[in-house]
């Protein structure tokens, strides 16, 4: 990505009030979009709708790592699946 593309993307997000410049810090931006006003749902409601929590995500990852570590596929086609 070159400078022109990066600055154009930053300007777009800045103009649409998706990000704001963090005061006192150079090259630091913060996402400020409000999911509830944009989508009508809070982040918690979205997570519940797709049944996603940090605990279940961590548990799935640990289970897949455990299976891959102890039961590798013989033909080399073992792939992790995330839900």
Biopython code that builds the backbone (N, CA, C, O; Angstrom):
import numpy as np
from Bio.PDB.StructureBuilder import StructureBuilder

atoms = [
    (1, "UNK", "N", (0.856, -1.167, 0.000)),
    (1, "UNK", "CA", (0.000, 0.000, 0.000)),
    (1, "UNK", "C", (0.903, 1.231, 0.000)),
    (1, "UNK", "O", (1.831, 1.337, 0.802)),
    (2, "UNK", "N", (0.625, 2.125, -0.881)),
    (2, "UNK", "CA", (1.432, 3.343, -0.942)),
    (2, "UNK", "C", (0.785, 4.469, -0.123)),
    (2, "UNK", "O", (-0.320, 4.323, 0.400)),
    (3, "UNK", "N", (1.492, 5.572, -0.029)),
    (3, "UNK", "CA", (1.044, 6.691, 0.801)),
    (3, "UNK", "C", (-0.294, 7.251, 0.333)),
    (3, "UNK", "O", (-1.149, 7.579, 1.156)),
    (4, "UNK", "N", (-0.485, 7.365, -0.986)),
    (4, "UNK", "CA", (-1.725, 7.945, -1.511)),
    (4, "UNK", "C", (-2.938, 7.108, -1.120)),
    (4, "UNK", "O", (-3.966, 7.652, -0.716)),
    (5, "UNK", "N", (-2.820, 5.786, -1.238)),
    (5, "UNK", "CA", (-3.944, 4.915, -0.883)),
    (5, "UNK", "C", (-4.222, 4.955, 0.617)),
    (5, "UNK", "O", (-5.378, 4.986, 1.039)),
    (6, "UNK", "N", (-3.174, 4.954, 1.407)),
    (6, "UNK", "CA", (-3.346, 5.004, 2.854)),
    (6, "UNK", "C", (-4.004, 6.307, 3.286)),
    (6, "UNK", "O", (-4.945, 6.295, 4.081)),
    (7, "UNK", "N", (-3.517, 7.429, 2.770)),
    (7, "UNK", "CA", (-4.089, 8.715, 3.178)),
    (7, "UNK", "C", (-5.518, 8.875, 2.675)),
    (7, "UNK", "O", (-6.340, 9.484, 3.360)),
    (8, "UNK", "N", (-5.833, 8.346, 1.502)),
    (8, "UNK", "CA", (-7.205, 8.411, 0.987)),
    (8, "UNK", "C", (-8.139, 7.597, 1.881)),
    (8, "UNK", "O", (-9.248, 8.037, 2.183)),
    (9, "UNK", "N", (-7.694, 6.411, 2.305)),
    (9, "UNK", "CA", (-8.501, 5.592, 3.211)),
    (9, "UNK", "C", (-8.722, 6.265, 4.548)),
    (9, "UNK", "O", (-9.834, 6.262, 5.076)),
    (10, "UNK", "N", (-7.661, 6.844, 5.099)),
    (10, "UNK", "CA", (-7.792, 7.548, 6.377)),
    (10, "UNK", "C", (-8.738, 8.736, 6.269)),
    (10, "UNK", "O", (-9.561, 8.961, 7.157)),
    (11, "UNK", "N", (-8.622, 9.497, 5.179)),
    (11, "UNK", "CA", (-9.527, 10.645, 4.985)),
    (11, "UNK", "C", (-10.975, 10.182, 4.893)),
    (11, "UNK", "O", (-11.866, 10.811, 5.463)),
    (12, "UNK", "N", (-11.213, 9.084, 4.178)),
    (12, "UNK", "CA", (-12.573, 8.565, 4.034)),
    (12, "UNK", "C", (-13.154, 8.209, 5.404)),
    (12, "UNK", "O", (-14.258, 8.635, 5.744)),
    (13, "UNK", "N", (-12.409, 7.429, 6.186)),
    (13, "UNK", "CA", (-12.888, 7.036, 7.510)),
    (13, "UNK", "C", (-13.047, 8.240, 8.432)),
    (13, "UNK", "O", (-13.978, 8.299, 9.235)),
    (14, "UNK", "N", (-12.142, 9.190, 8.311)),
    (14, "UNK", "CA", (-12.217, 10.391, 9.141)),
    (14, "UNK", "C", (-13.442, 11.222, 8.769)),
    (14, "UNK", "O", (-14.155, 11.690, 9.657)),
    (15, "UNK", "N", (-13.700, 11.416, 7.476)),
    (15, "UNK", "CA", (-14.851, 12.202, 7.016)),
    (15, "UNK", "C", (-16.178, 11.540, 7.361)),
    (15, "UNK", "O", (-17.172, 12.234, 7.580)),
    (16, "UNK", "N", (-16.213, 10.220, 7.413)),
    (16, "UNK", "CA", (-17.441, 9.487, 7.738)),
    (16, "UNK", "C", (-17.617, 9.289, 9.239)),
    (16, "UNK", "O", (-18.518, 8.567, 9.668)),
    (17, "UNK", "N", (-16.761, 9.926, 10.044)),
    (17, "UNK", "CA", (-16.805, 9.813, 11.514)),
    (17, "UNK", "C", (-16.667, 8.377, 11.997)),
    (17, "UNK", "O", (-17.307, 7.974, 12.968)),
    (18, "UNK", "N", (-15.839, 7.619, 11.321)),
    (18, "UNK", "CA", (-15.551, 6.255, 11.748)),
    (18, "UNK", "C", (-14.326, 6.250, 12.655)),
    (18, "UNK", "O", (-14.259, 5.479, 13.613)),
    (19, "UNK", "N", (-13.359, 7.110, 12.351)),
    (19, "UNK", "CA", (-12.175, 7.248, 13.194)),
    (19, "UNK", "C", (-11.965, 8.715, 13.531)),
    (19, "UNK", "O", (-12.414, 9.609, 12.813)),
    (20, "UNK", "N", (-11.271, 8.940, 14.640)),
    (20, "UNK", "CA", (-10.864, 10.288, 15.034)),
    (20, "UNK", "C", (-9.398, 10.244, 15.409)),
    (20, "UNK", "O", (-8.885, 9.216, 15.853)),
    (21, "UNK", "N", (-8.733, 11.365, 15.228)),
    (21, "UNK", "CA", (-7.328, 11.494, 15.605)),
    (21, "UNK", "C", (-7.226, 11.511, 17.116)),
    (21, "UNK", "O", (-7.988, 12.210, 17.785)),
    (22, "UNK", "N", (-6.288, 10.746, 17.661)),
    (22, "UNK", "CA", (-6.034, 10.754, 19.093)),
    (22, "UNK", "C", (-5.149, 11.944, 19.413)),
    (22, "UNK", "O", (-4.041, 12.066, 18.891)),
    (23, "UNK", "N", (-5.645, 12.819, 20.273)),
    (23, "UNK", "CA", (-4.899, 14.054, 20.556)),
    (23, "UNK", "C", (-3.608, 13.748, 21.309)),
    (23, "UNK", "O", (-3.562, 12.890, 22.191)),
    (24, "UNK", "N", (-2.577, 14.470, 20.934)),
    (24, "UNK", "CA", (-1.296, 14.330, 21.611)),
    (24, "UNK", "C", (-0.448, 13.172, 21.134)),
    (24, "UNK", "O", (0.678, 13.004, 21.602)),
    (25, "UNK", "N", (-0.960, 12.361, 20.206)),
    (25, "UNK", "CA", (-0.198, 11.216, 19.713)),
    (25, "UNK", "C", (-0.100, 11.295, 18.202)),
    (25, "UNK", "O", (-1.078, 11.586, 17.514)),
    (26, "UNK", "N", (1.062, 11.039, 17.713)),
    (26, "UNK", "CA", (1.308, 11.122, 16.286)),
    (26, "UNK", "C", (0.935, 9.816, 15.605)),
    (26, "UNK", "O", (1.286, 8.743, 16.096)),
    (27, "UNK", "N", (0.243, 9.888, 14.506)),
    (27, "UNK", "CA", (-0.163, 8.731, 13.697)),
    (27, "UNK", "C", (-1.063, 7.755, 14.456)),
    (27, "UNK", "O", (-1.054, 6.559, 14.166)),
    (28, "UNK", "N", (-1.831, 8.244, 15.414)),
    (28, "UNK", "CA", (-2.714, 7.366, 16.182)),
    (28, "UNK", "C", (-4.149, 7.807, 15.963)),
    (28, "UNK", "O", (-4.497, 8.967, 16.184)),
    (29, "UNK", "N", (-4.982, 6.862, 15.522)),
    (29, "UNK", "CA", (-6.399, 7.110, 15.297)),
    (29, "UNK", "C", (-7.197, 6.119, 16.133)),
    (29, "UNK", "O", (-6.711, 5.039, 16.469)),
    (30, "UNK", "N", (-8.415, 6.497, 16.460)),
    (30, "UNK", "CA", (-9.271, 5.650, 17.287)),
    (30, "UNK", "C", (-10.600, 5.459, 16.574)),
    (30, "UNK", "O", (-11.181, 6.418, 16.065)),
    (31, "UNK", "N", (-11.086, 4.211, 16.537)),
    (31, "UNK", "CA", (-12.408, 3.955, 15.969)),
    (31, "UNK", "C", (-13.459, 4.519, 16.911)),
    (31, "UNK", "O", (-13.437, 4.247, 18.112)),
    (32, "UNK", "N", (-14.381, 5.305, 16.364)),
    (32, "UNK", "CA", (-15.404, 5.932, 17.196)),
    (32, "UNK", "C", (-16.814, 5.659, 16.688)),
    (32, "UNK", "O", (-17.770, 6.265, 17.170)),
    (33, "UNK", "N", (-16.953, 4.767, 15.735)),
    (33, "UNK", "CA", (-18.293, 4.507, 15.203)),
    (33, "UNK", "C", (-19.159, 3.855, 16.280)),
    (33, "UNK", "O", (-18.665, 3.085, 17.103)),
    (34, "UNK", "N", (-20.414, 4.161, 16.266)),
    (34, "UNK", "CA", (-21.368, 3.656, 17.244)),
    (34, "UNK", "C", (-22.186, 2.549, 16.595)),
    (34, "UNK", "O", (-23.075, 2.815, 15.787)),
    (35, "UNK", "N", (-21.877, 1.299, 16.955)),
    (35, "UNK", "CA", (-22.566, 0.164, 16.342)),
    (35, "UNK", "C", (-24.067, 0.203, 16.579)),
    (35, "UNK", "O", (-24.851, -0.152, 15.698)),
    (36, "UNK", "N", (-24.461, 0.629, 17.756)),
    (36, "UNK", "CA", (-25.886, 0.628, 18.064)),
    (36, "UNK", "C", (-26.650, 1.578, 17.157)),
    (36, "UNK", "O", (-27.742, 1.243, 16.700)),
    (37, "UNK", "N", (-26.102, 2.750, 16.888)),
    (37, "UNK", "CA", (-26.816, 3.678, 16.008)),
    (37, "UNK", "C", (-26.714, 3.259, 14.542)),
    (37, "UNK", "O", (-27.630, 3.511, 13.760)),
    (38, "UNK", "N", (-25.606, 2.621, 14.168)),
    (38, "UNK", "CA", (-25.434, 2.203, 12.779)),
    (38, "UNK", "C", (-26.254, 0.959, 12.441)),
    (38, "UNK", "O", (-26.906, 0.902, 11.398)),
    (39, "UNK", "N", (-26.217, -0.036, 13.331)),
    (39, "UNK", "CA", (-26.860, -1.318, 13.044)),
    (39, "UNK", "C", (-28.124, -1.571, 13.847)),
    (39, "UNK", "O", (-28.915, -2.451, 13.510)),
    (40, "UNK", "N", (-28.312, -0.804, 14.901)),
    (40, "UNK", "CA", (-29.481, -1.012, 15.744)),
    (40, "UNK", "C", (-29.260, -2.052, 16.830)),
    (40, "UNK", "O", (-30.198, -2.406, 17.544)),
    (41, "UNK", "N", (-28.032, -2.547, 16.966)),
    (41, "UNK", "CA", (-27.704, -3.551, 17.983)),
    (41, "UNK", "C", (-26.456, -3.117, 18.738)),
    (41, "UNK", "O", (-25.570, -2.472, 18.177)),
    (42, "UNK", "N", (-26.398, -3.478, 20.015)),
    (42, "UNK", "CA", (-25.178, -3.249, 20.781)),
    (42, "UNK", "C", (-24.184, -4.352, 20.420)),
    (42, "UNK", "O", (-24.592, -5.384, 19.888)),
    (43, "UNK", "N", (-22.899, -4.164, 20.694)),
    (43, "UNK", "CA", (-21.936, -5.242, 20.429)),
    (43, "UNK", "C", (-22.296, -6.538, 21.153)),
    (43, "UNK", "O", (-22.100, -7.626, 20.612)),
    (44, "UNK", "N", (-22.819, -6.426, 22.364)),
    (44, "UNK", "CA", (-23.216, -7.617, 23.116)),
    (44, "UNK", "C", (-24.357, -8.354, 22.421)),
    (44, "UNK", "O", (-24.356, -9.583, 22.354)),
    (45, "UNK", "N", (-25.337, -7.598, 21.902)),
    (45, "UNK", "CA", (-26.457, -8.218, 21.191)),
    (45, "UNK", "C", (-25.979, -8.910, 19.919)),
    (45, "UNK", "O", (-26.474, -9.984, 19.577)),
    (46, "UNK", "N", (-25.029, -8.313, 19.222)),
    (46, "UNK", "CA", (-24.482, -8.948, 18.025)),
    (46, "UNK", "C", (-23.762, -10.237, 18.370)),
    (46, "UNK", "O", (-23.912, -11.239, 17.670)),
    (47, "UNK", "N", (-22.981, -10.224, 19.444)),
    (47, "UNK", "CA", (-22.280, -11.436, 19.860)),
    (47, "UNK", "C", (-23.263, -12.536, 20.236)),
    (47, "UNK", "O", (-23.055, -13.702, 19.903)),
    (48, "UNK", "N", (-24.335, -12.162, 20.931)),
    (48, "UNK", "CA", (-25.340, -13.158, 21.312)),
    (48, "UNK", "C", (-26.062, -13.695, 20.086)),
    (48, "UNK", "O", (-26.403, -14.877, 20.040)),
    (49, "UNK", "N", (-26.298, -12.852, 19.098)),
    (49, "UNK", "CA", (-27.010, -13.280, 17.895)),
    (49, "UNK", "C", (-26.224, -14.333, 17.128)),
    (49, "UNK", "O", (-26.814, -15.231, 16.527)),
    (50, "UNK", "N", (-24.909, -14.230, 17.142)),
    (50, "UNK", "CA", (-24.090, -15.220, 16.438)),
    (50, "UNK", "C", (-23.473, -16.220, 17.405)),
    (50, "UNK", "O", (-22.637, -17.033, 17.011)),
    (51, "UNK", "N", (-23.884, -16.164, 18.676)),
    (51, "UNK", "CA", (-23.408, -17.063, 19.719)),
    (51, "UNK", "C", (-21.889, -17.028, 19.808)),
    (51, "UNK", "O", (-21.234, -18.070, 19.807)),
    (52, "UNK", "N", (-21.341, -15.837, 19.883)),
    (52, "UNK", "CA", (-19.896, -15.664, 19.933)),
    (52, "UNK", "C", (-19.513, -14.971, 21.224)),
    (52, "UNK", "O", (-20.018, -13.894, 21.539)),
    (53, "UNK", "N", (-18.627, -15.592, 21.959)),
    (53, "UNK", "CA", (-18.048, -14.962, 23.136)),
    (53, "UNK", "C", (-16.555, -15.236, 23.113)),
    (53, "UNK", "O", (-16.096, -16.109, 22.377)),
    (54, "UNK", "N", (-15.809, -14.514, 23.897)),
    (54, "UNK", "CA", (-14.371, -14.748, 23.936)),
    (54, "UNK", "C", (-14.082, -16.119, 24.511)),
    (54, "UNK", "O", (-13.130, -16.783, 24.099)),
    (55, "UNK", "N", (-14.892, -16.542, 25.454)),
    (55, "UNK", "CA", (-14.665, -17.843, 26.071)),
    (55, "UNK", "C", (-14.875, -18.970, 25.071)),
    (55, "UNK", "O", (-14.052, -19.882, 24.996)),
    (56, "UNK", "N", (-15.968, -18.927, 24.294)),
    (56, "UNK", "CA", (-16.207, -20.003, 23.331)),
    (56, "UNK", "C", (-15.187, -19.953, 22.213)),
    (56, "UNK", "O", (-14.767, -21.001, 21.722)),
    (57, "UNK", "N", (-14.778, -18.772, 21.799)),
    (57, "UNK", "CA", (-13.755, -18.658, 20.765)),
    (57, "UNK", "C", (-12.436, -19.234, 21.232)),
    (57, "UNK", "O", (-11.766, -19.934, 20.472)),
    (58, "UNK", "N", (-12.047, -18.953, 22.470)),
    (58, "UNK", "CA", (-10.803, -19.483, 23.020)),
    (58, "UNK", "C", (-10.890, -20.987, 23.177)),
    (58, "UNK", "O", (-9.923, -21.701, 22.910)),
    (59, "UNK", "N", (-12.051, -21.475, 23.612)),
    (59, "UNK", "CA", (-12.233, -22.906, 23.790)),
    (59, "UNK", "C", (-12.135, -23.638, 22.460)),
    (59, "UNK", "O", (-11.480, -24.677, 22.374)),
    (60, "UNK", "N", (-12.779, -23.107, 21.416)),
    (60, "UNK", "CA", (-12.691, -23.731, 20.093)),
    (60, "UNK", "C", (-11.260, -23.769, 19.597)),
    (60, "UNK", "O", (-10.821, -24.781, 19.050)),
    (61, "UNK", "N", (-10.536, -22.697, 19.776)),
    (61, "UNK", "CA", (-9.158, -22.640, 19.317)),
    (61, "UNK", "C", (-8.298, -23.649, 20.064)),
    (61, "UNK", "O", (-7.480, -24.336, 19.454)),
    (62, "UNK", "N", (-8.476, -23.746, 21.392)),
    (62, "UNK", "CA", (-7.700, -24.706, 22.175)),
    (62, "UNK", "C", (-8.013, -26.135, 21.751)),
    (62, "UNK", "O", (-7.105, -26.959, 21.649)),
    (63, "UNK", "N", (-9.298, -26.445, 21.500)),
    (63, "UNK", "CA", (-9.676, -27.785, 21.067)),
    (63, "UNK", "C", (-9.044, -28.119, 19.730)),
    (63, "UNK", "O", (-8.550, -29.230, 19.540)),
    (64, "UNK", "N", (-9.053, -27.178, 18.804)),
    (64, "UNK", "CA", (-8.485, -27.425, 17.484)),
    (64, "UNK", "C", (-6.977, -27.580, 17.560)),
    (64, "UNK", "O", (-6.412, -28.420, 16.859)),
    (65, "UNK", "N", (-6.316, -26.794, 18.389)),
    (65, "UNK", "CA", (-4.873, -26.925, 18.541)),
    (65, "UNK", "C", (-4.542, -28.269, 19.163)),
    (65, "UNK", "O", (-3.570, -28.914, 18.770)),
    (66, "UNK", "N", (-5.342, -28.697, 20.132)),
    (66, "UNK", "CA", (-5.129, -29.980, 20.788)),
    (66, "UNK", "C", (-5.291, -31.117, 19.789)),
    (66, "UNK", "O", (-4.459, -32.024, 19.747)),
    (67, "UNK", "N", (-6.351, -31.083, 18.984)),
    (67, "UNK", "CA", (-6.587, -32.129, 17.992)),
    (67, "UNK", "C", (-5.480, -32.151, 16.954)),
    (67, "UNK", "O", (-5.010, -33.222, 16.570)),
    (68, "UNK", "N", (-5.061, -30.990, 16.502)),
    (68, "UNK", "CA", (-4.017, -30.915, 15.478)),
    (68, "UNK", "C", (-2.693, -31.429, 16.032)),
    (68, "UNK", "O", (-1.934, -32.094, 15.326)),
    (69, "UNK", "N", (-2.420, -31.121, 17.289)),
    (69, "UNK", "CA", (-1.156, -31.504, 17.894)),
    (69, "UNK", "C", (-1.103, -33.016, 18.130)),
    (69, "UNK", "O", (-0.069, -33.637, 17.886)),
    (70, "UNK", "N", (-2.189, -33.611, 18.596)),
    (70, "UNK", "CA", (-2.186, -35.017, 18.968)),
    (70, "UNK", "C", (-2.717, -35.950, 17.892)),
    (70, "UNK", "O", (-2.434, -37.148, 17.929)),
    (71, "UNK", "N", (-3.476, -35.437, 16.940)),
    (71, "UNK", "CA", (-4.063, -36.280, 15.907)),
    (71, "UNK", "C", (-3.871, -35.665, 14.527)),
    (71, "UNK", "O", (-4.853, -35.304, 13.878)),
    (72, "UNK", "N", (-2.633, -35.537, 14.064)),
    (72, "UNK", "CA", (-2.453, -34.943, 12.737)),
    (72, "UNK", "C", (-2.991, -35.862, 11.656)),
    (72, "UNK", "O", (-2.947, -37.086, 11.782)),
    (73, "UNK", "N", (-3.486, -35.271, 10.617)),
    (73, "UNK", "CA", (-4.023, -36.054, 9.502)),
    (73, "UNK", "C", (-2.884, -36.775, 8.797)),
    (73, "UNK", "O", (-1.790, -36.231, 8.643)),
    (74, "UNK", "N", (-3.149, -37.989, 8.377)),
    (74, "UNK", "CA", (-2.123, -38.777, 7.710)),
    (74, "UNK", "C", (-1.790, -38.233, 6.334)),
    (74, "UNK", "O", (-0.646, -38.327, 5.889)),
    (75, "UNK", "N", (-2.776, -37.665, 5.657)),
    (75, "UNK", "CA", (-2.547, -37.181, 4.303)),
    (75, "UNK", "C", (-2.188, -35.698, 4.264)),
    (75, "UNK", "O", (-2.016, -35.146, 3.177)),
    (76, "UNK", "N", (-2.071, -35.048, 5.396)),
    (76, "UNK", "CA", (-1.671, -33.645, 5.427)),
    (76, "UNK", "C", (-2.790, -32.669, 5.119)),
    (76, "UNK", "O", (-2.518, -31.505, 4.825)),
    (77, "UNK", "N", (-4.052, -33.110, 5.176)),
    (77, "UNK", "CA", (-5.162, -32.215, 4.847)),
    (77, "UNK", "C", (-5.893, -31.711, 6.079)),
    (77, "UNK", "O", (-7.014, -31.217, 5.963)),
    (78, "UNK", "N", (-5.293, -31.823, 7.251)),
    (78, "UNK", "CA", (-5.936, -31.356, 8.476)),
    (78, "UNK", "C", (-6.011, -29.834, 8.461)),
    (78, "UNK", "O", (-4.981, -29.160, 8.426)),
    (79, "UNK", "N", (-7.231, -29.290, 8.488)),
    (79, "UNK", "CA", (-7.426, -27.846, 8.465)),
    (79, "UNK", "C", (-8.321, -27.445, 9.624)),
    (79, "UNK", "O", (-9.270, -28.152, 9.961)),
    (80, "UNK", "N", (-8.012, -26.301, 10.234)),
    (80, "UNK", "CA", (-8.828, -25.789, 11.334)),
    (80, "UNK", "C", (-10.094, -25.148, 10.778)),
    (80, "UNK", "O", (-10.063, -24.475, 9.748)),
    (81, "UNK", "N", (-11.203, -25.367, 11.473)),
    (81, "UNK", "CA", (-12.472, -24.772, 11.068)),
    (81, "UNK", "C", (-12.982, -23.909, 12.207)),
    (81, "UNK", "O", (-13.076, -24.374, 13.343)),
    (82, "UNK", "N", (-13.313, -22.657, 11.918)),
    (82, "UNK", "CA", (-13.854, -21.747, 12.918)),
    (82, "UNK", "C", (-15.312, -21.492, 12.602)),
    (82, "UNK", "O", (-15.690, -21.285, 11.449)),
    (83, "UNK", "N", (-16.110, -21.510, 13.631)),
    (83, "UNK", "CA", (-17.542, -21.279, 13.463)),
    (83, "UNK", "C", (-17.891, -19.909, 13.909)),
    (83, "UNK", "O", (-19.056, -19.517, 13.848)),
]
sb = StructureBuilder()
sb.init_structure("model")
sb.init_model(0)
sb.init_chain("A")
sb.init_seg("    ")
for serial, (resi, resn, name, xyz) in enumerate(atoms, 1):
    if name == "N":
        sb.init_residue(resn, " ", resi, " ")
    sb.init_atom(name, np.array(xyz, "f"), 0.0, 1.0, " ", f" {name:<3s}", serial, name[0])
structure = sb.get_structure()
